[in-house]
């Protein structure tokens, strides 16, 4: 490792894409290490998927189905099936393309560098970081809530300070060690599933005892008065709420290069984690309906917490703590995987080259992690960024649609690729249709000018690519900044390989 530090000091002004070489004389290669096994991979997927959504999103799904118990359960099952089919598409892509970066790498392979750049432009600068900020604020709200009992609302400044501390703590953990991050992720994932198991068992016991609310809800699950008036677009919005709780099924694909035997491990981990989460989500929702009326759920800001105090009494704080742990676990998974997108994009010259460097001791993409954390902290400043997140949530499914289609595109363009796992070709076709529906539905149901802003931001991407990537226009002083940050962060360029 000392040799890398000497090289960093001697040649720091010369940045090169140090591509992986197969020469026998090349003894030492500085790159990210394969440290994540099957268990760690499962915890990354399941731990990122299970956030605060399952404790709050049932309200959104129920509202989107006019309070219909049966239809809301159908939506939750449908969201699980959609997440499952989507993850199967990513299994094929991740098993044949051993490159981190998730959608960025698959869009580049399928459609070229401009499509990949536009995705990185949207995701790195706004979509993922604003979503992280929203998750952090949720954590901050639940952490400080016990200190403001009754109707006393916690000050926004206190909530955001708690959120910022979590972001900084998790960034530090991920900066220092991938192994430590995956251990934290595994521990938090266990805590989440224990909390969901408590809810499931509690609900089943109440049903077995003949709880009138539960029997009424489940025996009249599909009341005609609830189903009347349900429209195409409204159901689409309900799916959005449910799918938000399943978000994270694709996160392992962002760290493919750091997964041991990724061609086998990645499909196995996804196929284990997604169905398990789906089953737990369905049973948790049934348990909610075993205890709470639809009206009580719709009037609750956090259904899980309301359920906890109704069933567990004074011990209901257990569910509140579980929400905090779930949110932290989801944030840790996003931090672990999200830093790899700017790292991979920078390797190809699509972002500043400092982001393509790794710490010479920790083997982590330190600058990319700091960059993502800084933008997340910046998004904590506004008082209301929910509309911004909503606007870019539909763009996520726009990009997903193109990724699903890339499975078919690569089957045609690159039939020689080794595919340890091959998804049935009908599944990516179905997912393209689903993604199109989820993009169009909110625009029809609730057209808003914020969607226009999001579209403009996307359309600006190719022009930014033309100026800074194709024409290679350089920002004055950027090299000096890169040199300074290399010294401060103790990072260096990594060897890497163009996998296709």
C-alpha positions in Angstrom: 0.0 0.0 0.0 3.0 2.3 0.6 3.7 2.2 -3.1 0.3 3.7 -3.9 1.0 6.5 -1.5 4.3 7.3 -3.1 2.7 7.1 -6.6 -0.1 9.4 -5.3 2.5 12.0 -4.2 4.7 11.7 -7.3 2.1 11.6 -10.1 -0.9 13.2 -8.4 -1.3 15.8 -11.2 -1.6 13.0 -13.8 -5.0 11.3 -13.6 -5.3 8.2 -15.7 -8.1 5.6 -16.0 -6.1 2.7 -14.8 -7.8 -0.1 -16.5 -7.4 -3.7 -15.3 -4.7 -5.6 -17.1 -4.4 -9.4 -17.4 -0.6 -9.2 -17.7 1.1 -11.8 -15.4 3.7 -9.3 -14.3 1.1 -6.9 -12.8 1.2 -8.1 -9.2 -0.7 -5.4 -7.3 -4.0 -3.8 -8.4 -5.6 -1.1 -6.5 -9.4 -1.4 -6.6 -12.5 -2.1 -4.6 -12.4 -5.5 -2.9 -15.0 -8.3 -3.1 -16.0 -8.5 0.5 -19.8 -9.1 0.5 -21.0 -12.7 0.6 -24.4 -14.2 0.2 -25.6 -13.3 3.7 -24.4 -9.7 3.4 -26.0 -9.5 0.0 -29.4 -10.6 1.3 -29.2 -8.1 4.2 -28.4 -5.3 1.7 -31.4 -6.1 -0.4 -33.9 -6.8 2.4 -32.5 -4.2 4.8 -32.8 -1.5 2.2 -36.3 -2.5 1.1 -37.7 -2.5 4.6 -37.6 1.1 5.7 -40.3 3.3 7.2 -42.7 2.5 4.4 -44.3 -0.6 5.8 -45.1 1.4 9.0 -46.5 4.4 7.1 -47.4 3.5 3.5 -50.4 1.3 4.3 -52.2 4.7 4.7 -51.4 5.8 1.2 -52.4 2.5 -0.3 -55.6 2.4 1.6 -56.5 5.9 0.7 -55.7 5.2 -3.0 -58.2 2.3 -2.9 -61.1 4.3 -1.3 -60.5 2.5 2.0 -61.1 -1.0 0.5 -59.4 -3.6 2.7 -59.4 -6.3 0.0 -58.2 -4.1 -2.8 -55.4 -2.6 -0.7 -54.2 -6.2 0.1 -54.3 -6.9 -3.7 -52.2 -3.8 -4.3 -49.6 -4.9 -1.8 -49.5 -8.3 -3.4 -49.3 -6.8 -6.8 -46.5 -4.5 -5.7 -44.6 -7.5 -4.5 -45.1 -9.3 -7.8 -43.9 -6.3 -9.7 -40.8 -5.9 -7.5 -40.2 -9.6 -7.9 -40.4 -9.5 -11.8 -38.3 -6.4 -11.9 -35.6 -8.0 -9.7 -35.5 -11.0 -12.1 -34.7 -8.7 -14.9 -31.9 -7.2 -12.8 -30.7 -10.7 -12.0 -29.9 -11.4 -15.6 -28.3 -8.0 -16.1 -26.2 -8.3 -12.9 -25.1 -11.8 -13.6 -23.8 -11.1 -17.1 -22.4 -7.5 -16.5 -20.0 -7.5 -13.6 -19.9 -3.8 -13.2 -21.2 -1.7 -10.4 -23.5 1.2 -10.9 -26.9 -0.5 -11.5 -29.0 1.3 -14.0 -26.1 3.5 -15.1 -24.1 0.5 -16.3 -27.1 -1.3 -17.9 -28.3 1.9 -19.8 -24.8 2.5 -21.1 -24.5 -1.1 -22.3 -28.0 -1.1 -23.9 -28.3 2.4 -25.3 -24.9 4.2 -25.1 -23.2 6.8 -22.9 -25.7 9.6 -23.3 -28.6 7.6 -21.7 -26.2 6.5 -18.9 -25.1 10.1 -18.3 -28.7 11.4 -18.2 -29.5 8.8 -15.5 -26.5 9.7 -13.4 -27.3 13.4 -13.9 -30.8 13.0 -12.5 -30.0 10.4 -9.8 -26.8 11.7 -8.3 -27.9 15.4 -8.3 -31.5 15.2 -7.3 -33.4 11.9 -7.2 -31.4 9.7 -4.8 -30.1 12.5 -2.6 -33.5 14.1 -2.1 -34.9 10.7 -1.3 -32.1 10.2 1.2 -33.0 13.5 2.8 -36.6 12.5 3.1 -35.6 9.2 4.8 -33.3 11.1 7.1 -36.1 13.5 8.1 -38.4 10.6 8.9 -35.7 9.2 11.2 -35.2 12.6 12.8 -39.0 13.0 13.4 -39.3 9.6 15.3 -36.1 10.1 17.3 -37.0 13.5 18.7 -40.8 12.8 19.1 -40.5 11.3 22.7 -39.0 14.6 23.9 -42.0 16.5 22.7 -45.1 14.7 24.2 -48.7 15.5 23.5 -49.5 18.0 20.9 -46.1 19.7 21.1 -44.6 19.5 17.6 -40.8 19.1 17.4 -39.1 22.2 15.8 -37.9 21.6 12.3 -34.4 22.6 13.2 -34.1 19.9 15.9 -35.6 17.2 13.5 -33.1 18.2 10.8 -30.1 18.2 13.1 -31.0 14.7 14.2 -31.3 13.7 10.5 -28.0 15.3 9.7 -26.2 13.5 12.5 -27.5 10.2 11.2 -26.3 11.0 7.6 -22.9 11.9 8.9 -22.6 8.8 11.1 -23.6 6.4 8.4 -21.4 8.1 5.9 -18.4 7.8 8.3 -19.1 4.1 8.8 -19.4 3.4 5.0 -16.3 5.6 4.4 -14.2 3.5 6.9 -15.2 0.0 6.0 -17.5 -2.0 3.7 -17.4 -4.9 6.1 -18.5 -2.7 9.0 -21.3 -1.3 6.9 -22.7 -4.7 5.9 -22.5 -5.9 9.5 -24.5 -2.8 10.6 -26.9 -3.5 7.8 -27.3 -7.1 8.9 -28.0 -6.2 12.5 -30.6 -3.6 11.5 -32.2 -6.0 9.1 -32.7 -8.6 11.9 -34.2 -5.9 14.1 -36.7 -4.9 11.4 -37.8 -8.5 10.8 -38.2 -9.0 14.6 -40.4 -5.9 14.7 -42.5 -7.1 11.8 -42.8 -10.6 13.4 -44.1 -9.0 16.6 -46.8 -7.2 14.5 -47.7 -10.4 12.6 -48.0 -12.5 15.8 -49.9 -9.9 17.6 -52.4 -9.5 14.8 -52.9 -13.3 14.4 -53.5 -13.6 18.1 -56.1 -10.9 18.0 -57.9 -12.7 15.1 -57.7 -16.0 16.9 -59.4 -14.3 19.9 -62.2 -13.2 17.7 -61.5 -9.5 17.5 -64.6 -7.9 16.1 -62.7 -5.2 14.1 -60.5 -7.8 12.4 -63.4 -10.1 11.6 -65.4 -7.2 10.2 -62.5 -5.9 8.1 -61.6 -9.3 6.6 -65.1 -10.7 6.1 -66.2 -7.5 4.2 -62.9 -6.9 2.5 -64.4 -6.1 -1.0 -67.4 -3.9 -0.2 -69.0 -2.5 -3.3 -69.3 1.0 -1.9 -65.5 1.2 -1.5 -64.8 -0.2 -4.9 -67.2 2.2 -6.7 -65.4 5.0 -8.4 -61.9 3.5 -8.4 -60.2 4.6 -11.6 -57.2 3.7 -13.7 -55.1 6.5 -12.6 -56.1 6.3 -8.9 -55.0 2.7 -8.7 -51.7 3.7 -10.3 -51.1 6.2 -7.5 -51.9 3.5 -5.0 -49.3 1.3 -6.6 -46.8 4.2 -6.3 -47.3 4.2 -2.5 -46.9 0.5 -2.2 -43.9 0.3 -4.5 -42.1 3.0 -2.5 -42.1 0.5 0.4 -40.5 -2.2 -1.9 -37.9 0.3 -3.2 -34.4 -1.2 -2.8 -34.8 -4.4 -4.6 -32.2 -3.1 -7.2 -29.6 -1.8 -4.7 -27.3 -4.9 -4.8 -26.7 -4.2 -8.5 -25.0 -1.0 -7.5 -22.1 -2.9 -5.8 -21.7 -5.9 -8.1 -17.9 -5.5 -8.2 -17.8 -5.9 -4.4 -19.9 -9.0 -4.2 -18.1 -12.4 -4.0 -18.8 -14.6 -7.0 -21.4 -12.1 -8.1 -22.7 -14.2 -11.0 -24.1 -16.7 -8.6 -24.5 -14.6 -5.4 -26.5 -11.7 -6.9 -29.4 -13.8 -8.3 -29.5 -15.9 -5.2 -29.6 -13.0 -2.8 -32.3 -11.2 -4.8 -34.4 -14.3 -5.2 -34.2 -14.9 -1.4 -34.8 -11.4 -0.2 -37.6 -10.1 -2.4 -40.1 -13.0 -1.8 -39.4 -12.9 2.0 -40.1 -9.2 2.2 -43.2 -9.6 0.1 -44.6 -12.3 2.5 -43.8 -10.3 5.6 -45.4 -7.1 4.1 -48.7 -9.0 3.3 -48.8 -10.5 6.8 -48.1 -7.2 8.5 -50.9 -5.5 6.5 -53.3 -8.3 7.5 -52.3 -7.8 11.1 -53.0 -4.1 10.8 -56.5 -4.9 9.6 -56.9 -7.4 12.4 -56.7 -4.5 14.9 -57.5 -1.2 13.3 -60.5 0.0 11.2 -59.8 1.6 7.8 -60.9 5.0 9.3 -58.4 4.6 12.1 -55.6 3.7 9.7 -56.4 6.7 7.4 -56.3 9.1 10.4 -52.9 7.7 11.6 -49.6 9.3 10.7 -47.8 6.0 11.3 -50.0 2.9 11.3 -47.3 0.7 12.9 -47.0 3.0 15.9 -50.8 3.3 16.3 -51.0 -0.5 16.1 -48.2 -0.8 18.7 -49.9 1.2 21.4 -53.3 -0.4 20.7 -52.0 -4.0 21.1 -48.9 -3.7 23.2 -50.0 -0.9 25.5 -47.2 0.9 27.3 -44.7 -1.3 25.4 -45.8 0.3 22.1 -42.6 2.3 22.1 -41.0 -0.9 20.7 -42.6 -0.2 17.4 -41.5 3.5 17.5 -37.9 2.3 18.0 -38.3 -0.2 15.2 -39.4 2.6 12.8 -36.1 4.5 13.7 -34.0 1.3 13.2 -35.8 0.5 9.9 -35.2 4.0 8.6 -31.6 3.9 9.7 -31.1 0.5 8.0 -32.7 1.8 4.7 -30.5 4.8 4.8 -27.4 2.8 5.5 -28.1 0.6 2.5 -28.7 3.6 0.3 -25.4 5.1 1.5 -23.5 1.9 0.8 -24.9 1.5 -2.7 -25.5 5.1 -3.6 -21.9 6.1 -3.4 -21.0 3.6 -6.2 -23.1 5.4 -8.8 -21.0 8.6 -8.9 -17.9 6.5 -8.5 -18.7 4.4 -11.6 -19.9 7.4 -13.7 -16.7 9.3 -12.8 -14.5 6.4 -14.0 -16.0 7.0 -17.5 -15.5 10.7 -17.4 -19.2 11.5 -16.8 -18.6 13.2 -13.4 -15.5 15.0 -11.9 -12.6 12.6 -11.7 -12.1 13.0 -8.0 -15.2 10.9 -7.5 -13.6 8.0 -9.3 -10.9 7.6 -6.6 -10.8 5.3 -3.6 -9.2 5.6 -0.2 -5.8 3.9 -0.2 -6.3 2.2 3.1 -10.1 1.6 3.4 -10.7 0.6 -0.2 -13.9 2.6 -0.3 -15.0 5.3 -2.8 -14.6 8.0 -0.2 -15.0 11.1 -2.4 -18.2 9.7 -3.9 -19.6 8.9 -0.5 -18.8 12.5 0.8 -20.3 14.0 -2.4 -23.6 12.1 -1.9 -23.7 12.9 1.8 -23.1 16.6 1.1 -26.0 16.8 -1.4 -28.2 14.9 1.0 -27.4 17.4 3.8 -28.1 20.3 1.3 -31.6 18.9 0.6 -32.3 18.9 4.4 -32.2 22.7 4.3 -35.6 23.4 2.5 -38.7 23.2 4.6 -40.6 21.2 2.0 -39.1 19.0 -0.6 -41.8 16.4 -0.9 -43.1 17.8 -4.2 -39.5 17.5 -5.6 -39.3 13.8 -4.6 -42.8 13.1 -6.1 -41.8 14.7 -9.3 -38.7 12.6 -9.7 -40.3 9.4 -8.5 -42.0 9.0 -11.8 -38.7 9.5 -13.7 -37.3 6.5 -11.7 -39.9 4.3 -13.4 -39.1 5.9 -16.7 -35.5 4.8 -16.4 -36.6 1.4 -15.0 -38.6 0.9 -18.2 -35.6 1.4 -20.4 -33.5 -0.9 -18.2 -36.1 -3.7 -18.5 -36.1 -3.2 -22.3 -32.3 -3.4 -22.3 -32.6 -7.1 -21.3 -34.2 -7.7 -24.7 -31.9 -5.2 -26.5 -28.8 -7.0 -25.1 -30.2 -10.4 -26.0 -30.3 -9.2 -29.6 -27.2 -7.1 -29.7 -24.9 -9.2 -27.5 -26.1 -12.8 -27.7 -22.6 -14.1 -26.9 -22.7 -12.7 -23.4 -22.5 -15.4 -20.7 -25.8 -15.3 -18.8 -25.7 -17.6 -15.7 -29.3 -16.6 -15.2 -31.8 -15.9 -18.0 -35.1 -14.3 -17.2 -38.1 -15.6 -19.2 -38.3 -13.1 -22.0 -41.9 -12.3 -21.4 -41.1 -10.8 -18.0 -39.1 -7.8 -19.2 -41.8 -7.2 -21.8 -44.5 -7.1 -19.1 -42.3 -4.9 -16.9 -41.9 -2.4 -19.8 -45.7 -2.1 -20.0 -46.0 -1.8 -16.2 -43.3 0.9 -16.1 -45.1 2.9 -18.9 -48.3 2.7 -16.9 -46.6 3.9 -13.7 -45.1 6.9 -15.6 -48.3 7.9 -17.3 -50.8 7.3 -14.4 -49.7 10.2 -12.1 -49.5 12.6 -15.0 -53.1 11.9 -16.0 -54.5 11.8 -12.4 -52.6 14.8 -10.9 -50.9 16.9 -13.6 -48.6 19.4 -11.9 -46.0 21.9 -13.2 -43.4 20.2 -11.0 -43.5 17.3 -13.5 -42.6 19.8 -16.2 -39.6 21.0 -14.2 -38.5 17.3 -13.8 -38.8 16.8 -17.6 -36.8 19.9 -18.3 -34.1 18.7 -15.9 -33.9 15.4 -17.8 -33.8 17.2 -21.2 -30.9 19.5 -20.1 -28.8 16.3 -19.4 -27.8 15.7 -23.1 -26.7 19.3 -23.4 -24.5 19.0 -20.3 -23.1 15.8 -21.7 -22.3 17.5 -25.0 -20.4 20.4 -23.3 -18.5 18.7 -20.6 -18.1 15.1 -21.8 -18.1 15.2 -25.6 -16.5 18.6 -26.1 -14.4 18.1 -22.8 -14.8 21.7 -21.7 -12.8 22.1 -18.5 -13.8 24.2 -15.5 -10.9 26.5 -14.6 -9.3 25.5 -11.3 -10.8 22.1 -11.2 -7.5 20.3 -11.4 -6.2 22.2 -8.4 -9.3 21.3 -6.4 -8.8 17.7 -7.4 -5.2 17.8 -6.2 -6.2 19.3 -2.9 -9.0 16.8 -2.3 -6.7 13.9 -3.1 -4.3 15.0 -0.4 -7.0 15.7 2.1 -9.0 12.5 1.5 -5.9 10.3 0.9 -7.4 8.8 -2.3 -6.0 7.6 -5.6 -7.3 6.4 -9.0 -8.3 2.7 -9.1 -7.6 0.0 -11.7 -10.8 -1.0 -13.4 -12.0 -3.1 -16.2 -14.5 -2.4 -19.0 -16.5 -5.6 -18.5 -18.1 -5.5 -22.0 
